[in-house]
Amino acid sequence: MIKWTKSYINGSLLSWGYNNKELFKDLSKPILLFVHGIGATAEQWLPLIKLLDNQYPIIIINRPGYSQSANIANSSVEDFSNKIAELLDQLELKLPVIYIGHSMGGAIGLASLLNHSNCYQALVAISSFSYFRASSYLLEAIKAGKYPLEAIRRGFSENSSKQLIKKFTLDFYNIPLKTIQQDLESCDGWDIRDNLCQIKQPCLLITSKEDKVISYRHSKKIHQAIENSALKFVSNAGHNLIIENPSGVFRYLEAFLQKL
């Protein structure tokens, strides 16, 4: 069960949740910090969190512009990583933190390990990237007030259920298009490939060869650049593998956590 709360970070409201306060008193286990990607919300982590079965203290964040978190104009990937670090500092956590991010959330995680390495013990980047070029066609459609239904469908594998895709689409309609636009623009041209070799923490990269949004080759290149990293593939899933095949993601995540 996730309990939701809010914090003010430099005057901006940030919505986040946690599972069990008692777990944060157990100094033997790290905190798992979950950060979602573009066009999603923190709630899309819930199927995976359910599989963790309260084994770890958990924090999940709604990034700026999502759910009840205040929107922040003209923010960069690094700005987002700074805001998360500020939240962790405000909470005065006494446990090591494992950053777990999907898509843009994983990209923010890479930036976080570079800019705030003292905050994190390890990183799990799922279907993520270290450089990004936004589709001009997609951006123009969003600026014109059109929800990108075809792009949403491309995020799923051919084996995904229609019910799952429908629910994701309905949830997507609740996200302001301005938020999606700002996310895409903040990532457009972002590139930290030359800096990846500086990351020393253990990293787990999870992806799918069926991902039509962010090719698995992105994760492969990140793996090649970071010495202390592992690359794993999940089947029967596309870009949204955390909701398409949470058990497949959990299998690799659990093994990774046990080795830390």
C-alpha positions as CSV (number, residue, x, y, z in Angstrom):
1,M,0.0,0.0,0.0
2,I,1.5,3.3,-1.1
3,K,0.8,6.4,1.1
4,W,0.9,9.7,-0.9
5,T,2.2,13.0,0.4
6,K,3.7,16.2,-0.9
7,S,6.8,18.3,-0.4
8,Y,7.9,21.7,-1.4
9,I,11.2,21.7,-3.2
10,N,12.5,25.3,-3.8
11,G,8.9,26.5,-3.7
12,S,7.6,23.9,-6.1
13,L,5.1,21.2,-5.0
14,L,6.3,17.6,-5.6
15,S,3.9,14.6,-5.2
16,W,5.5,11.4,-3.9
17,G,4.6,8.2,-2.1
18,Y,6.2,5.7,0.2
19,N,5.2,2.2,1.4
20,N,5.9,1.6,5.1
21,K,7.6,3.9,7.6
22,E,8.8,0.9,9.6
23,L,10.8,-0.3,6.7
24,F,12.8,2.9,6.7
25,K,14.1,2.0,10.2
26,D,15.7,-1.2,9.0
27,L,19.2,-0.2,8.3
28,S,20.1,-3.5,6.5
29,K,18.2,-2.7,3.3
30,P,18.5,0.2,0.8
31,I,15.7,2.5,-0.2
32,L,14.3,1.9,-3.7
33,L,13.5,5.2,-5.5
34,F,11.3,4.9,-8.5
35,V,11.1,7.6,-11.2
36,H,8.7,7.3,-14.2
37,G,9.2,8.4,-17.8
38,I,7.4,10.6,-20.3
39,G,3.6,10.2,-20.5
40,A,3.4,8.0,-17.4
41,T,2.9,8.5,-13.7
42,A,4.3,7.1,-10.5
43,E,1.4,4.7,-10.3
44,Q,2.7,2.7,-13.3
45,W,5.3,1.3,-10.9
46,L,2.7,-0.3,-8.7
47,P,2.6,-3.8,-10.5
48,L,6.4,-4.1,-10.0
49,I,6.2,-2.7,-6.4
50,K,3.6,-5.3,-5.5
51,L,6.0,-8.1,-6.5
52,L,8.6,-6.6,-4.1
53,D,6.1,-7.5,-1.4
54,N,7.3,-4.9,1.2
55,Q,10.8,-6.3,1.3
56,Y,12.4,-2.8,0.8
57,P,11.5,0.7,1.8
58,I,10.2,2.4,-1.3
59,I,9.8,6.0,-2.5
60,I,8.0,6.8,-5.8
61,I,7.9,10.2,-7.3
62,N,5.6,12.0,-9.7
63,R,7.9,14.2,-11.7
64,P,7.0,17.9,-12.3
65,G,3.8,18.3,-14.3
66,Y,2.4,14.9,-13.4
67,S,-0.4,14.1,-11.0
68,Q,-0.3,16.7,-8.3
69,S,3.3,17.8,-8.8
70,A,3.6,21.4,-10.0
71,N,4.8,22.0,-13.6
72,I,8.2,23.6,-14.1
73,A,8.8,25.3,-17.4
74,N,12.1,25.1,-19.3
75,S,13.5,22.4,-17.1
76,S,16.4,20.2,-18.2
77,V,17.2,16.6,-17.4
78,E,19.8,17.9,-15.0
79,D,17.2,20.1,-13.4
80,F,15.0,17.1,-12.7
81,S,18.0,15.2,-11.2
82,N,18.7,18.2,-8.9
83,K,15.1,18.3,-7.7
84,I,15.1,14.6,-6.8
85,A,18.4,15.1,-4.9
86,E,16.9,18.1,-3.1
87,L,14.0,15.9,-2.0
88,L,16.3,13.2,-0.7
89,D,18.3,15.8,1.2
90,Q,15.1,17.3,2.7
91,L,14.0,13.8,3.9
92,E,17.4,13.3,5.7
93,L,17.4,9.6,4.8
94,K,19.9,7.4,6.6
95,L,19.8,4.5,4.2
96,P,21.6,4.1,0.8
97,V,19.3,4.7,-2.2
98,I,18.9,2.6,-5.3
99,Y,17.6,4.7,-8.2
100,I,15.2,2.9,-10.5
101,G,14.0,4.8,-13.6
102,H,12.1,4.0,-16.7
103,S,12.8,5.7,-20.1
104,M,13.3,9.4,-19.3
105,G,13.3,8.5,-15.6
106,G,16.3,6.3,-16.3
107,A,18.0,9.1,-18.2
108,I,17.5,11.3,-15.2
109,G,19.1,8.5,-13.2
110,L,22.2,8.6,-15.3
111,A,22.5,12.3,-14.8
112,S,21.9,11.8,-11.1
113,L,24.8,9.4,-10.8
114,L,27.0,11.9,-12.6
115,N,25.9,15.0,-10.7
116,H,24.9,13.6,-7.3
117,S,26.9,10.4,-7.0
118,N,27.1,10.6,-3.2
119,C,23.3,10.2,-3.1
120,Y,23.0,6.8,-4.8
121,Q,24.4,3.3,-4.2
122,A,23.3,1.9,-7.6
123,L,21.1,2.5,-10.7
124,V,18.5,0.4,-12.5
125,A,17.7,2.0,-15.9
126,I,14.8,0.4,-17.8
127,S,14.3,1.1,-21.5
128,S,16.4,4.2,-21.2
129,F,18.8,6.4,-23.1
130,S,21.9,8.5,-22.7
131,Y,21.1,10.8,-25.7
132,F,17.8,11.8,-27.3
133,R,16.4,13.5,-30.4
134,A,12.8,14.4,-30.2
135,S,10.6,13.7,-33.2
136,S,9.7,17.0,-34.9
137,Y,6.5,15.4,-36.2
138,L,5.5,14.3,-32.7
139,L,6.3,17.7,-31.1
140,E,4.3,19.6,-33.7
141,A,1.3,17.3,-33.2
142,I,1.4,17.8,-29.5
143,K,1.8,21.6,-29.9
144,A,-1.3,21.5,-32.1
145,G,-3.2,19.9,-29.2
146,K,-3.3,16.3,-30.6
147,Y,-2.7,13.3,-28.4
148,P,-0.2,11.0,-30.1
149,L,-2.3,7.8,-30.2
150,E,0.0,6.0,-32.7
151,A,3.0,6.8,-30.5
152,I,1.2,5.4,-27.5
153,R,0.4,2.2,-29.4
154,R,4.1,1.8,-30.5
155,G,5.0,1.7,-26.8
156,F,3.5,-1.8,-26.5
157,S,4.5,-5.1,-28.0
158,E,2.1,-6.9,-30.3
159,N,1.4,-9.4,-27.5
160,S,0.1,-6.8,-25.1
161,S,-3.6,-7.0,-24.2
162,K,-6.0,-4.4,-25.6
163,Q,-7.3,-3.8,-22.1
164,L,-3.8,-2.8,-20.9
165,I,-3.3,-0.5,-23.8
166,K,-6.7,1.1,-23.3
167,K,-6.0,1.8,-19.6
168,F,-2.6,3.3,-20.4
169,T,-4.2,5.5,-23.1
170,L,-7.0,6.7,-20.8
171,D,-4.4,7.5,-18.1
172,F,-2.3,9.4,-20.8
173,Y,-5.3,11.6,-21.5
174,N,-5.1,12.9,-17.9
175,I,-1.6,14.2,-18.5
176,P,-1.5,17.8,-19.8
177,L,0.0,17.9,-23.3
178,K,2.1,20.9,-22.1
179,T,3.8,18.5,-19.7
180,I,4.6,16.0,-22.5
181,Q,5.8,18.8,-24.7
182,Q,8.1,20.2,-22.1
183,D,9.5,16.7,-21.3
184,L,10.3,16.1,-25.0
185,E,11.9,19.5,-25.4
186,S,14.0,19.1,-22.2
187,C,15.4,15.8,-23.6
188,D,15.9,17.0,-27.2
189,G,19.6,17.3,-27.9
190,W,20.5,15.9,-24.5
191,D,23.7,13.8,-24.7
192,I,25.9,12.4,-22.0
193,R,27.5,9.6,-23.9
194,D,31.0,10.9,-23.4
195,N,30.5,11.1,-19.6
196,L,29.1,7.6,-19.0
197,C,32.5,6.1,-18.2
198,Q,32.7,8.3,-15.1
199,I,29.9,6.3,-13.5
200,K,31.3,3.8,-11.0
201,Q,28.2,2.6,-9.2
202,P,26.7,-0.8,-10.1
203,C,24.2,-0.4,-12.9
204,L,21.5,-2.7,-14.2
205,L,20.2,-2.0,-17.7
206,I,16.9,-3.7,-18.6
207,T,15.3,-3.5,-22.0
208,S,13.4,-5.4,-24.7
209,K,14.3,-6.2,-28.2
210,E,10.7,-5.4,-29.1
211,D,10.9,-1.8,-27.9
212,K,9.9,0.5,-30.9
213,V,10.2,3.7,-28.9
214,I,13.7,3.5,-27.4
215,S,15.8,0.8,-29.2
216,Y,17.5,-1.7,-27.0
217,R,20.7,-0.5,-28.7
218,H,20.6,2.5,-26.4
219,S,20.9,0.2,-23.3
220,K,23.6,-1.8,-25.1
221,K,25.7,1.3,-25.7
222,I,25.2,2.4,-22.0
223,H,26.3,-1.1,-20.9
224,Q,29.4,-0.9,-23.1
225,A,30.3,2.6,-21.6
226,I,29.8,1.7,-17.9
227,E,32.3,-0.8,-16.7
228,N,30.3,-1.9,-13.7
229,S,27.0,-2.7,-15.5
230,A,24.9,-5.6,-16.6
231,L,22.5,-5.8,-19.5
232,K,19.3,-7.9,-19.4
233,F,16.5,-8.5,-21.9
234,V,12.8,-8.9,-21.1
235,S,10.6,-10.8,-23.6
236,N,6.9,-10.3,-24.4
237,A,7.1,-6.6,-23.9
238,G,7.8,-3.3,-25.7
239,H,8.8,0.0,-24.3
240,N,6.3,-0.2,-21.4
241,L,7.7,-3.4,-20.1
242,I,7.2,-2.4,-16.4
243,I,3.5,-2.8,-16.9
244,E,3.6,-5.3,-19.8
245,N,5.8,-7.8,-18.1
246,P,6.5,-6.7,-14.5
247,S,7.4,-10.2,-13.4
248,G,10.1,-10.3,-16.1
249,V,11.5,-7.0,-14.8
250,F,11.2,-8.2,-11.2
251,R,13.3,-11.3,-11.8
252,Y,16.3,-9.3,-12.9
253,L,15.8,-6.5,-10.3
254,E,15.6,-9.0,-7.4
255,A,18.8,-10.8,-8.5
256,F,20.6,-7.4,-8.8
257,L,19.5,-6.2,-5.4
258,Q,20.6,-9.4,-3.7
259,K,24.1,-9.0,-5.1
260,L,24.6,-5.5,-3.8
